[in-house]
Amino acid sequence: MRAMVYHGPGQTALTDVRDPEMTDEADAIVRVEATTICGTDLRILAGEVSSVTPGRVLGHEAVGTVVDVGSAVRTVGPGDRVLVSAVSACGSCRYCRVARYGQCLGGGGWVLGRTFDGAQAEYVRVPFADTSAHRLPGGVADEEALMLSELLPAGYEVGVVRAGVWPGDVVVVIGSGPVGLAAMMTARLFSPSRIVAVDHASSRLGAAREFGADITVNNAVADPVPTVRQVSGGLGADVVIEAAGRPETIELALRLGRPGARIASVGLHGKPAALHLDEQLTSDITLTTGLADTSSVPALLRLLDSGQLDPRKLITHRFAFAEFEHAYDVFASSADTGALKVVLTP
């Protein structure tokens, strides 16, 4: 089969590799019919993820059709259209029992495209298929379901849920990339009074307005603090979702929140960030971090099937599988290309 293979920092290629084989009775083999590229894949190519070794098939998001299952698999079978979760779950360890699949102790967590061959391929082996592959409703299209493999759960679980968005809250989202936009879209489910989007790129702020932002602030031009204070009765934001992953945006999040604010860091950080606890000690803030567990996928699929979510707006580019290398270039140059999410079909 053809697959995108990592050959070391800065080196990847669409290559012929062996088809995957089941190695456990809980496995399933899925024929990939839609996949995508994640910002984490770019970090792998930059050499920032040491657990990914040369020869690994990349990718951890896919939709496809089950072609074979192990003897222990009960919830999906050959012929089923499924969403492959980016996070695998053994289903029985201490963390999986409380739906914290990202911390799985039984061999799951983020393994696809990291320690297992991934989903940027014609076929993928899905471990723990009963808990890691989700049968799709008949009316849900492949590419819209694909946005639920990791992107929407990241914005929803790590941002909206962990920050505890409530009706009437003033919510600030720093960073209007794909995860920030997913946070805005799903925050709307909880009826906040205002969503304020903060970004330094005017093009992304335009996208933020389409995804639910009431107010946008370009922080390359203006300090967003006065705007947030104005719409919050002078207090500051109830919730700040930091989705940019830079030291300066964590510091900005602390400035934007009111005393007692809930601040959720969703962005992937590659450098240390200062928390200034000497200043924040009396602010009574709650700061949360983490990666998506994807435990929300069944609920998000129901919202998708009922028409209450439309993640297709996140898709800006579509490519054939043979164009995978070009798709990586487009995605990596998002400042120039405007790419949010790209979809590839074999």
MARPA-968978 format. One record per residue (C-alpha): residue number from 0; residue in one letter; z, y, x. Coordinates in steps of 0.05 Angstrom, whole numbers. Each point is the difference from the previous one (the first is absolute). Layout:
N
{n=NUM&res=A&w=Z&v=Y&u=X}
...
//
This chain:
346
{n=0&res=M&w=0&v=0&u=0}
{n=1&res=R&w=-6&v=74&u=20}
{n=2&res=A&w=64&v=38&u=14}
{n=3&res=M&w=25&v=64&u=33}
{n=4&res=V&w=35&v=-23&u=63}
{n=5&res=Y&w=47&v=41&u=44}
{n=6&res=H&w=-16&v=-8&u=74}
{n=7&res=G&w=51&v=48&u=29}
{n=8&res=P&w=14&v=75&u=-5}
{n=9&res=G&w=-63&v=37&u=-23}
{n=10&res=Q&w=-40&v=-64&u=-5}
{n=11&res=T&w=-19&v=-34&u=-65}
{n=12&res=A&w=-63&v=-35&u=-24}
{n=13&res=L&w=-30&v=-36&u=-59}
{n=14&res=T&w=-2&v=-70&u=27}
{n=15&res=D&w=-13&v=-72&u=-21}
{n=16&res=V&w=66&v=-39&u=-3}
{n=17&res=R&w=23&v=-67&u=-29}
{n=18&res=D&w=15&v=-2&u=-74}
{n=19&res=P&w=75&v=0&u=-14}
{n=20&res=E&w=34&v=-66&u=-16}
{n=21&res=M&w=64&v=-12&u=-39}
{n=22&res=T&w=59&v=-16&u=45}
{n=23&res=D&w=55&v=-4&u=-53}
{n=24&res=E&w=4&v=-29&u=-71}
{n=25&res=A&w=16&v=70&u=-26}
{n=26&res=D&w=-65&v=30&u=27}
{n=27&res=A&w=-62&v=22&u=-37}
{n=28&res=I&w=-70&v=14&u=27}
{n=29&res=V&w=-32&v=61&u=-32}
{n=30&res=R&w=-73&v=21&u=3}
{n=31&res=V&w=4&v=75&u=13}
{n=32&res=E&w=-41&v=42&u=-48}
{n=33&res=A&w=28&v=69&u=18}
{n=34&res=T&w=42&v=25&u=58}
{n=35&res=T&w=18&v=66&u=32}
{n=36&res=I&w=25&v=34&u=63}
{n=37&res=C&w=71&v=27&u=7}
{n=38&res=G&w=29&v=53&u=46}
{n=39&res=T&w=41&v=-57&u=31}
{n=40&res=D&w=-66&v=-32&u=23}
{n=41&res=L&w=-14&v=64&u=38}
{n=42&res=R&w=69&v=-4&u=33}
{n=43&res=I&w=-16&v=-71&u=20}
{n=44&res=L&w=-65&v=23&u=32}
{n=45&res=A&w=38&v=54&u=37}
{n=46&res=G&w=44&v=-54&u=31}
{n=47&res=E&w=63&v=22&u=-37}
{n=48&res=V&w=16&v=-67&u=-33}
{n=49&res=S&w=18&v=-48&u=56}
{n=50&res=S&w=8&v=-60&u=-46}
{n=51&res=V&w=-76&v=0&u=-12}
{n=52&res=T&w=-33&v=-38&u=56}
{n=53&res=P&w=-74&v=-3&u=19}
{n=54&res=G&w=-39&v=-49&u=-43}
{n=55&res=R&w=36&v=17&u=-64}
{n=56&res=V&w=-41&v=10&u=-64}
{n=57&res=L&w=21&v=68&u=-28}
{n=58&res=G&w=17&v=22&u=-70}
{n=59&res=H&w=55&v=-11&u=-51}
{n=60&res=E&w=-30&v=23&u=-66}
{n=61&res=A&w=-49&v=-41&u=-42}
{n=62&res=V&w=-24&v=-22&u=-68}
{n=63&res=G&w=-38&v=-65&u=-8}
{n=64&res=T&w=-6&v=-68&u=-32}
{n=65&res=V&w=43&v=-60&u=16}
{n=66&res=V&w=-40&v=-58&u=28}
{n=67&res=D&w=56&v=-48&u=18}
{n=68&res=V&w=76&v=-5&u=-5}
{n=69&res=G&w=54&v=-43&u=31}
{n=70&res=S&w=38&v=-52&u=-40}
{n=71&res=A&w=61&v=45&u=-10}
{n=72&res=V&w=-39&v=58&u=-31}
{n=73&res=R&w=14&v=7&u=-74}
{n=74&res=T&w=-20&v=71&u=-23}
{n=75&res=V&w=-73&v=5&u=23}
{n=76&res=G&w=-56&v=-50&u=7}
{n=77&res=P&w=-73&v=-6&u=20}
{n=78&res=G&w=-44&v=49&u=-37}
{n=79&res=D&w=55&v=51&u=-13}
{n=80&res=R&w=-14&v=73&u=18}
{n=81&res=V&w=60&v=25&u=39}
{n=82&res=L&w=29&v=60&u=35}
{n=83&res=V&w=25&v=-19&u=69}
{n=84&res=S&w=64&v=37&u=15}
{n=85&res=A&w=5&v=35&u=68}
{n=86&res=V&w=71&v=-27&u=5}
{n=87&res=S&w=13&v=-75&u=-4}
{n=88&res=A&w=64&v=-27&u=-31}
{n=89&res=C&w=32&v=-68&u=9}
{n=90&res=G&w=36&v=12&u=-66}
{n=91&res=S&w=65&v=-34&u=19}
{n=92&res=C&w=34&v=37&u=57}
{n=93&res=R&w=55&v=51&u=-9}
{n=94&res=Y&w=-47&v=59&u=0}
{n=95&res=C&w=-54&v=-31&u=-43}
{n=96&res=R&w=52&v=-16&u=-53}
{n=97&res=V&w=12&v=75&u=-9}
{n=98&res=A&w=-75&v=17&u=5}
{n=99&res=R&w=4&v=29&u=70}
{n=100&res=Y&w=-61&v=-40&u=23}
{n=101&res=G&w=-13&v=44&u=60}
{n=102&res=Q&w=63&v=-27&u=32}
{n=103&res=C&w=-16&v=-73&u=-16}
{n=104&res=L&w=38&v=-49&u=45}
{n=105&res=G&w=-41&v=-61&u=-19}
{n=106&res=G&w=-65&v=15&u=37}
{n=107&res=G&w=-27&v=55&u=-45}
{n=108&res=G&w=1&v=76&u=3}
{n=109&res=W&w=-60&v=35&u=30}
{n=110&res=V&w=-35&v=-59&u=32}
{n=111&res=L&w=-73&v=7&u=-22}
{n=112&res=G&w=-40&v=34&u=54}
{n=113&res=R&w=60&v=0&u=46}
{n=114&res=T&w=27&v=-69&u=16}
{n=115&res=F&w=-48&v=-37&u=-48}
{n=116&res=D&w=-75&v=10&u=-3}
{n=117&res=G&w=-14&v=54&u=-51}
{n=118&res=A&w=-43&v=19&u=-59}
{n=119&res=Q&w=-57&v=38&u=32}
{n=120&res=A&w=-40&v=-64&u=-3}
{n=121&res=E&w=-41&v=-42&u=-48}
{n=122&res=Y&w=60&v=-46&u=-12}
{n=123&res=V&w=75&v=7&u=11}
{n=124&res=R&w=58&v=-48&u=0}
{n=125&res=V&w=56&v=27&u=-44}
{n=126&res=P&w=69&v=-27&u=16}
{n=127&res=F&w=51&v=-8&u=-56}
{n=128&res=A&w=-55&v=6&u=-52}
{n=129&res=D&w=47&v=-5&u=-60}
{n=130&res=T&w=33&v=65&u=19}
{n=131&res=S&w=-54&v=34&u=42}
{n=132&res=A&w=-63&v=-8&u=-43}
{n=133&res=H&w=-2&v=31&u=-69}
{n=134&res=R&w=-49&v=-22&u=-55}
{n=135&res=L&w=-41&v=59&u=-25}
{n=136&res=P&w=-8&v=18&u=-73}
{n=137&res=G&w=-71&v=-8&u=-24}
{n=138&res=G&w=-14&v=74&u=-10}
{n=139&res=V&w=23&v=23&u=69}
{n=140&res=A&w=-55&v=12&u=51}
{n=141&res=D&w=5&v=-25&u=71}
{n=142&res=E&w=1&v=67&u=34}
{n=143&res=E&w=53&v=32&u=-45}
{n=144&res=A&w=45&v=-61&u=9}
{n=145&res=L&w=-10&v=5&u=75}
{n=146&res=M&w=37&v=66&u=0}
{n=147&res=L&w=62&v=-38&u=-23}
{n=148&res=S&w=1&v=-47&u=60}
{n=149&res=E&w=40&v=50&u=41}
{n=150&res=L&w=-18&v=73&u=-12}
{n=151&res=L&w=29&v=12&u=-70}
{n=152&res=P&w=62&v=-42&u=13}
{n=153&res=A&w=13&v=40&u=63}
{n=154&res=G&w=-3&v=67&u=-36}
{n=155&res=Y&w=37&v=-27&u=-61}
{n=156&res=E&w=54&v=-44&u=30}
{n=157&res=V&w=16&v=36&u=65}
{n=158&res=G&w=-12&v=70&u=-28}
{n=159&res=V&w=11&v=6&u=-75}
{n=160&res=V&w=49&v=-57&u=-13}
{n=161&res=R&w=44&v=6&u=62}
{n=162&res=A&w=4&v=76&u=-9}
{n=163&res=G&w=20&v=-11&u=-73}
{n=164&res=V&w=-49&v=47&u=-35}
{n=165&res=W&w=28&v=20&u=-68}
{n=166&res=P&w=-30&v=38&u=-59}
{n=167&res=G&w=2&v=74&u=13}
{n=168&res=D&w=6&v=-6&u=76}
{n=169&res=V&w=-35&v=47&u=47}
{n=170&res=V&w=-37&v=-47&u=47}
{n=171&res=V&w=-31&v=21&u=66}
{n=172&res=V&w=-50&v=-47&u=35}
{n=173&res=I&w=-14&v=18&u=73}
{n=174&res=G&w=-67&v=-29&u=21}
{n=175&res=S&w=-58&v=-10&u=-48}
{n=176&res=G&w=-31&v=-60&u=33}
{n=177&res=P&w=-8&v=-66&u=-38}
{n=178&res=V&w=75&v=-17&u=-2}
{n=179&res=G&w=20&v=70&u=-20}
{n=180&res=L&w=-52&v=0&u=-55}
{n=181&res=A&w=26&v=-67&u=-24}
{n=182&res=A&w=70&v=29&u=-3}
{n=183&res=M&w=-25&v=59&u=-42}
{n=184&res=M&w=-37&v=-46&u=-47}
{n=185&res=T&w=59&v=-46&u=-12}
{n=186&res=A&w=52&v=56&u=-1}
{n=187&res=R&w=-36&v=25&u=-63}
{n=188&res=L&w=24&v=-63&u=-35}
{n=189&res=F&w=71&v=30&u=1}
{n=190&res=S&w=-18&v=69&u=-28}
{n=191&res=P&w=23&v=47&u=55}
{n=192&res=S&w=-1&v=74&u=-18}
{n=193&res=R&w=-41&v=19&u=62}
{n=194&res=I&w=-35&v=-37&u=55}
{n=195&res=V&w=-13&v=43&u=61}
{n=196&res=A&w=-49&v=-26&u=52}
{n=197&res=V&w=5&v=25&u=72}
{n=198&res=D&w=-54&v=-12&u=52}
{n=199&res=H&w=-35&v=38&u=55}
{n=200&res=A&w=-70&v=-21&u=-23}
{n=201&res=S&w=-31&v=38&u=-58}
{n=202&res=S&w=-46&v=-59&u=-18}
{n=203&res=R&w=60&v=-47&u=-9}
{n=204&res=L&w=36&v=52&u=-43}
{n=205&res=G&w=-61&v=-1&u=-45}
{n=206&res=A&w=9&v=-75&u=-8}
{n=207&res=A&w=74&v=10&u=-13}
{n=208&res=R&w=-16&v=42&u=-62}
{n=209&res=E&w=-42&v=-58&u=-26}
{n=210&res=F&w=57&v=-48&u=10}
{n=211&res=G&w=54&v=38&u=-37}
{n=212&res=A&w=24&v=58&u=43}
{n=213&res=D&w=16&v=62&u=-40}
{n=214&res=I&w=6&v=45&u=61}
{n=215&res=T&w=-30&v=-6&u=69}
{n=216&res=V&w=22&v=35&u=64}
{n=217&res=N&w=-39&v=0&u=66}
{n=218&res=N&w=55&v=0&u=51}
{n=219&res=A&w=-48&v=19&u=55}
{n=220&res=V&w=-4&v=67&u=-35}
{n=221&res=A&w=66&v=10&u=-37}
{n=222&res=D&w=71&v=-26&u=2}
{n=223&res=P&w=9&v=-43&u=-63}
{n=224&res=V&w=75&v=14&u=-5}
{n=225&res=P&w=-7&v=65&u=-42}
{n=226&res=T&w=-47&v=-34&u=-49}
{n=227&res=V&w=46&v=-59&u=-9}
{n=228&res=R&w=60&v=44&u=-9}
{n=229&res=Q&w=-37&v=41&u=-52}
{n=230&res=V&w=-17&v=-60&u=-44}
{n=231&res=S&w=69&v=-31&u=7}
{n=232&res=G&w=44&v=58&u=-21}
{n=233&res=G&w=16&v=17&u=72}
{n=234&res=L&w=30&v=-68&u=17}
{n=235&res=G&w=-55&v=-39&u=34}
{n=236&res=A&w=-33&v=-66&u=-18}
{n=237&res=D&w=37&v=-57&u=-34}
{n=238&res=V&w=-45&v=-50&u=35}
{n=239&res=V&w=-41&v=6&u=64}
{n=240&res=I&w=-48&v=-56&u=18}
{n=241&res=E&w=-22&v=6&u=73}
{n=242&res=A&w=-67&v=-36&u=6}
{n=243&res=A&w=-28&v=31&u=64}
{n=244&res=G&w=40&v=-37&u=54}
{n=245&res=R&w=12&v=56&u=49}
{n=246&res=P&w=65&v=28&u=29}
{n=247&res=E&w=-15&v=70&u=-27}
{n=248&res=T&w=-11&v=-27&u=-71}
{n=249&res=I&w=68&v=-34&u=0}
{n=250&res=E&w=31&v=67&u=20}
{n=251&res=L&w=-40&v=34&u=-55}
{n=252&res=A&w=25&v=-51&u=-51}
{n=253&res=L&w=72&v=17&u=18}
{n=254&res=R&w=-14&v=74&u=-10}
{n=255&res=L&w=-34&v=-10&u=-67}
{n=256&res=G&w=54&v=-42&u=-33}
{n=257&res=R&w=58&v=29&u=-39}
{n=258&res=P&w=72&v=-21&u=14}
{n=259&res=G&w=4&v=-71&u=-28}
{n=260&res=A&w=-75&v=-11&u=8}
{n=261&res=R&w=-30&v=-69&u=7}
{n=262&res=I&w=-49&v=-3&u=58}
{n=263&res=A&w=-46&v=-60&u=9}
{n=264&res=S&w=-39&v=-9&u=65}
{n=265&res=V&w=-63&v=-40&u=-14}
{n=266&res=G&w=-42&v=23&u=59}
{n=267&res=L&w=-8&v=-46&u=60}
{n=268&res=H&w=34&v=34&u=59}
{n=269&res=G&w=-23&v=-11&u=71}
{n=270&res=K&w=50&v=49&u=32}
{n=271&res=P&w=74&v=15&u=-8}
{n=272&res=A&w=19&v=52&u=-52}
{n=273&res=A&w=61&v=46&u=1}
{n=274&res=L&w=45&v=-3&u=-61}
{n=275&res=H&w=45&v=59&u=18}
{n=276&res=L&w=62&v=-32&u=-28}
{n=277&res=D&w=41&v=58&u=26}
{n=278&res=E&w=-34&v=42&u=-53}
{n=279&res=Q&w=-7&v=-53&u=-54}
{n=280&res=L&w=70&v=-29&u=1}
{n=281&res=T&w=23&v=41&u=-61}
{n=282&res=S&w=-66&v=-5&u=-37}
{n=283&res=D&w=15&v=-66&u=-34}
{n=284&res=I&w=-72&v=-24&u=9}
{n=285&res=T&w=-24&v=-72&u=-5}
{n=286&res=L&w=-54&v=-20&u=49}
{n=287&res=T&w=-37&v=-66&u=-9}
{n=288&res=T&w=-53&v=-34&u=43}
{n=289&res=G&w=-39&v=-65&u=-2}
{n=290&res=L&w=-65&v=-36&u=-12}
{n=291&res=A&w=-26&v=-27&u=-66}
{n=292&res=D&w=27&v=-66&u=-26}
{n=293&res=T&w=-57&v=-5&u=-52}
{n=294&res=S&w=51&v=-27&u=-50}
{n=295&res=S&w=-27&v=51&u=-49}
{n=296&res=V&w=-70&v=-31&u=-2}
{n=297&res=P&w=9&v=-37&u=-67}
{n=298&res=A&w=24&v=64&u=-34}
{n=299&res=L&w=-55&v=42&u=31}
{n=300&res=L&w=-52&v=-51&u=-22}
{n=301&res=R&w=25&v=7&u=-72}
{n=302&res=L&w=-6&v=76&u=5}
{n=303&res=L&w=-69&v=-8&u=29}
{n=304&res=D&w=-21&v=-48&u=-55}
{n=305&res=S&w=26&v=47&u=-54}
{n=306&res=G&w=-37&v=60&u=29}
{n=307&res=Q&w=62&v=39&u=21}
{n=308&res=L&w=-21&v=-1&u=73}
{n=309&res=D&w=-69&v=14&u=28}
{n=310&res=P&w=1&v=-12&u=76}
{n=311&res=R&w=-76&v=0&u=6}
{n=312&res=K&w=4&v=74&u=14}
{n=313&res=L&w=29&v=-19&u=68}
{n=314&res=I&w=-65&v=-34&u=20}
{n=315&res=T&w=-47&v=48&u=36}
{n=316&res=H&w=-47&v=-47&u=37}
{n=317&res=R&w=-30&v=-69&u=-13}
{n=318&res=F&w=-33&v=-45&u=52}
{n=319&res=A&w=-31&v=-68&u=6}
{n=320&res=F&w=37&v=-49&u=44}
{n=321&res=A&w=-53&v=5&u=53}
{n=322&res=E&w=17&v=74&u=8}
{n=323&res=F&w=73&v=-13&u=18}
{n=324&res=E&w=-2&v=32&u=69}
{n=325&res=H&w=-32&v=63&u=-29}
{n=326&res=A&w=53&v=0&u=-56}
{n=327&res=Y&w=54&v=2&u=54}
{n=328&res=D&w=-33&v=61&u=31}
{n=329&res=V&w=-4&v=35&u=-67}
{n=330&res=F&w=72&v=-16&u=-17}
{n=331&res=A&w=26&v=21&u=69}
{n=332&res=S&w=-36&v=67&u=-6}
{n=333&res=S&w=28&v=17&u=-69}
{n=334&res=A&w=10&v=74&u=19}
{n=335&res=D&w=-76&v=5&u=6}
{n=336&res=T&w=-22&v=-52&u=-51}
{n=337&res=G&w=51&v=12&u=-55}
{n=338&res=A&w=15&v=-74&u=-2}
{n=339&res=L&w=61&v=-22&u=-40}
{n=340&res=K&w=-11&v=-74&u=-12}
{n=341&res=V&w=-62&v=-40&u=17}
{n=342&res=V&w=-19&v=-64&u=-36}
{n=343&res=L&w=-40&v=-55&u=33}
{n=344&res=T&w=-33&v=-58&u=-36}
{n=345&res=P&w=-27&v=-61&u=38}
//
